[in-house]
């Protein structure tokens, strides 16, 4: 729920539907819209205002599950979850649509950044990604080592302007 307007809510999850079956809306400037995908899970993020969709987008590459969402007082949106997708790493968050099968890892204003995928296709890494209120990606990072790592919940601390996540890790090496 938006901390300023309780009529605005955000919904996250994952879908295995094809683009023709998924009710997305293209966000101008959001290069992470996935226009085609297989039956593997893709995360989605949606913004509703009084039960009317403002925007809906898929996010992440193949096998990306978004587990939680939080909104800060500036209406930035933060998501967390797990992905088994390789990276399209860059120092900006503007990635061409042709890279929609990879997970975006970009710096933005993030103080912590793990630019590379540390997990395996069977295990995955946790991730945190930040968007503005219009659904435009601000920053995105992996959190994980060589074994399975899962980020399950996220919260925002307004006093310190910090985002926190929790989950579990089986990585004994390579964890940030």
C-alpha positions in Angstrom: 0.0 0.0 0.0 1.3 3.5 -0.9 2.2 5.3 2.4 0.7 8.6 1.0 -2.4 7.4 -0.8 -4.1 4.3 0.7 -6.1 3.9 -2.6 -2.9 2.9 -4.4 -1.7 -0.7 -4.0 1.1 -2.7 -5.5 0.9 -6.4 -6.4 3.8 -8.7 -7.1 4.2 -12.4 -7.9 5.1 -14.5 -10.9 3.4 -15.9 -14.0 4.0 -18.7 -16.5 1.4 -17.3 -18.9 2.4 -16.2 -22.4 2.4 -12.5 -23.2 -1.0 -12.8 -25.0 -2.5 -14.2 -21.8 -0.9 -11.8 -19.4 -2.6 -8.4 -18.9 0.5 -6.2 -19.1 0.6 -2.5 -20.0 3.8 -1.1 -21.6 5.5 1.5 -19.5 7.2 4.2 -21.6 10.9 4.1 -20.7 10.7 0.7 -19.0 13.0 -1.5 -20.9 12.4 -4.4 -18.6 9.0 -5.2 -20.1 9.2 -8.8 -21.3 7.4 -9.0 -24.7 8.0 -12.8 -25.1 8.8 -15.6 -22.8 8.5 -19.3 -22.4 6.5 -21.2 -19.8 9.2 -20.6 -17.2 8.3 -18.2 -14.3 8.6 -14.5 -14.8 8.1 -12.0 -12.0 5.5 -9.3 -12.3 4.9 -5.9 -10.6 1.6 -4.1 -10.9 0.3 -0.7 -9.6 -3.5 -0.3 -9.0 -5.3 2.9 -8.1 -8.8 2.3 -6.7 -8.8 -1.2 -8.2 -7.9 0.1 -11.7 -4.5 -1.0 -13.1 -2.2 2.0 -13.6 0.6 -0.3 -15.0 1.6 -3.9 -15.0 5.0 -5.2 -16.1 6.9 -8.4 -16.1 10.4 -8.3 -14.6 13.6 -10.4 -14.6 14.6 -13.2 -16.8 13.6 -16.9 -16.9 12.8 -18.3 -13.5 12.3 -15.0 -11.5 9.9 -15.1 -8.6 9.1 -11.8 -6.9 8.2 -12.5 -3.2 7.6 -9.1 -1.6 7.1 -5.4 -2.3 7.4 -2.2 -0.2 6.9 1.5 -1.1 8.8 4.4 0.5 7.6 7.9 1.4 8.9 9.2 -2.0 6.7 6.4 -3.6 9.7 4.5 -4.9 8.9 0.8 -5.1 11.2 -2.0 -3.9 10.8 -5.7 -4.8 12.7 -8.8 -3.6 12.7 -12.4 -4.5 14.8 -15.1 -6.2 16.1 -15.6 -9.7 18.1 -18.3 -11.5 18.8 -16.0 -14.5 22.1 -14.8 -15.7 22.9 -11.1 -15.7 22.9 -8.2 -18.1 25.2 -6.0 -16.0 25.6 -2.3 -16.7 26.2 0.9 -14.8 22.9 2.4 -15.9 19.4 0.9 -15.7 18.6 1.5 -19.4 18.8 -1.9 -21.0 17.5 -2.6 -24.5 14.4 -4.9 -24.8 16.6 -7.4 -26.6 18.1 -8.3 -23.2 14.7 -9.3 -21.7 15.8 -12.9 -21.1 18.5 -11.8 -18.7 18.3 -10.3 -15.2 19.1 -6.5 -15.1 21.9 -5.7 -12.6 22.5 -2.0 -12.5 24.1 0.5 -10.1 21.7 3.5 -9.9 22.1 5.2 -6.5 22.6 1.9 -4.7 25.4 1.8 -2.2 25.7 -2.0 -2.4 25.8 -3.7 -5.7 26.6 -7.4 -6.6 26.9 -7.2 -10.3 27.2 -10.9 -11.0 25.0 -13.9 -10.5 26.7 -16.1 -7.9 24.2 -19.1 -7.9 23.5 -22.0 -10.0 20.5 -22.6 -12.3 19.1 -25.0 -9.8 19.7 -22.7 -6.8 19.5 -19.1 -7.7 20.3 -15.8 -6.0 18.2 -13.4 -4.0 17.7 -9.9 -5.5 16.5 -6.4 -4.6 15.3 -4.0 -7.3 14.1 -0.4 -7.0 11.6 1.4 -9.2 10.1 4.9 -9.3 6.4 5.3 -8.9 6.0 5.1 -12.7 7.5 1.6 -12.9 10.9 2.7 -14.2 13.8 0.7 -12.9 16.2 2.7 -10.7 18.6 0.0 -9.5 18.8 -3.7 -9.2 21.3 -6.1 -7.5 21.8 -9.8 -6.8 22.3 -11.0 -3.2 23.9 -14.4 -3.1 26.9 -16.8 -3.3 27.5 -20.0 -5.1 24.7 -22.0 -3.5 20.9 -21.2 -3.2 20.1 -17.9 -1.6 16.5 -16.6 -1.2 15.2 -13.2 -0.3 11.7 -13.5 1.0 10.6 -10.2 2.6 11.5 -6.5 2.3 10.9 -3.5 4.5 11.8 0.2 4.4 13.2 2.2 7.3 12.2 5.9 6.8 14.4 7.2 9.7 17.5 6.0 7.9 16.3 5.8 4.3 17.3 2.2 4.1 15.8 -0.9 2.5 16.2 -4.3 4.4 15.5 -7.8 3.2 15.5 -11.2 4.9 15.5 -14.7 3.7 18.0 -17.6 3.9 21.3 -18.6 2.4 23.1 -21.9 1.9 26.2 -20.3 0.5 29.4 -20.7 2.5 31.4 -19.0 -0.2 30.9 -16.2 -2.5 28.2 -14.5 -0.4 28.7 -10.7 -0.3 
